[in-house]
Amino acid sequence: MLAIGSTYHRPPPTPARLTIVLAAVLGGLTLSTATAPAALAARAATARAPHTAPAPQTLVITGAGDGHGVGMSQDGALGYAQHGWSDQAILAHYYTGTAIGQAPADTSVRVLVGASVRKVPLERYVRGVVSAEMPASWPLAALETQAIASRTYALTAHAGDRSKIGQRFDVYSDTRSQVYLGAPAETAQTNAAVAATAGQIVTYQDRPAITYFYSSSGGMTEDVQNAWPGSEPQPWLQGVPDPYDAGSQFDWKLSISFAAAAARLRGLVKGGLRGIEVLMRGVSPRILTAAILGSAGSTQITGAELAARLGLADTWAYFSVRTGNGPVKPEPDRSEAAPQPTPQPTPQPTPAGGTIAG
């Protein structure tokens, strides 16, 4: 852990001119009997006058992306589809080194809906997911990409506790796994995408490969072991440039008062909150670790917990501070990846469905 001094955001000192005037009034007067009452009254009034409060400080956070950043960006899949990419080319981009295989026939998925587990045929399940996870108005290639990713995820995710009766299920029906709304949510367009890719799954070395996905990458995806500390590195879940993602520029901004930020970070702030310093970033600019700086010391925190505490859409974030109505000043950043990444050449699909650099 880096040694960090708690030197951030101290209240601004009293202006020098005001200090001199107060010294003259309170300490530099020789009082005569005639002038003493008036002088004492002036001193009393001065003593009663409220002190100038320090200007309030605001934590200003800019960032990109929406989600954990591992695997397929749904906004990115939309962008690639709009640029003529096929479903297989999109999946190969996000899941490095993978191929398309076939799910076993007559496969079912156990879905936890409310308090009950439902056993749903795989293709029916995927129809109820694609219509919930992507707008039906999106290009067919994007919907087909989602269908294959969702089908694969259902086969590789094991959310329930298989050792306990009643808790043996594969997926939740909400964002803890992927959203499943069943037949009422199905549309003709999303069902067509599921039918066009019937049985297709993503494989790595002939085995189903778990296909994480999320809303927006912000322009770069992340290695799985960086997003979830303790996870094993997986060759198909590596960070890749994502230039067609709709959120490839900083697309969100959040301003929080220091008081509100300290409340959200309760239990982690030692003394008074002084600021937040990033210590390490991943292959994308997503935060891996940061330090909560307090007047009595610092506390290290993971990027995932920091984002959850502050209510950030993604761990791709940069911190600045505004004092009163003054300018916004960036916080120090000790991570090696502090500068934003150099834009990558825009890839183009090849006739065979692969990619080449443009």
Secondary structure, DSSP 8 states (H G I E B T S, - for coil): -------S-------HHHHHHHHHHHHS----TTTHHHHHHHHHHHHHS-------EEEEEEE--BS---SEEHHHHHHHHHTT--HHHHHHHHSTT-EEEE--TT-EEEEEETTEEEEEEHHHHHHHHHHHHS-TTS-HHHHHHHHHHHHHHHHH---S-TTSTT---SEESSTTS-----GGG--HHHHHHHHHTTTEEEEETTEE----EESB-TTB---HHHHSTT----TTS---B-TT-TT-S--EEEEEEHHHHHHHTTTT--SSEEEEEEEEE-SSSBEEEEEEEETTEEEEEEHHHHHHHHT-S-SBEEEEEEETTS-EEE--B--TT-S-------EEE-TTS-EEE-
